[in-house]
Amino acid sequence: MVRASGEAIEIVVSDDGVGMYKEQIDTWSRTFEIPDRGAGSGIGLSNVNRRLIRQFGETLRIAARPGGGTVVTMPIPILHEEDHGQR
């Protein structure tokens, strides 16, 4: 899903899989790294997050989805004509 949110556009991806443990989400919030729990290392999320920070100064937001699964939100600031070339 893509939605407008204030001065940003948010790309939201969710799934209904096993989700992430609270500890994984807490670690992500502090370090932007996901501790491995056996399936997938989170390298893709970390890579996208580094690029998002470098380009826009924003970070991915990760949350548990009620009923199972994970929600990842990627905010991208809306650039105005006068901002062109500043980011």
Secondary structure, DSSP 8 states (H G I E B T S, - for coil): -EEEETTEEEEEEE--SS---HHHHHHHHHHS-----SS--SHHHHHHHHHHHHHHS---EEEE-TTS-EEEEEEEE---GGGTT--
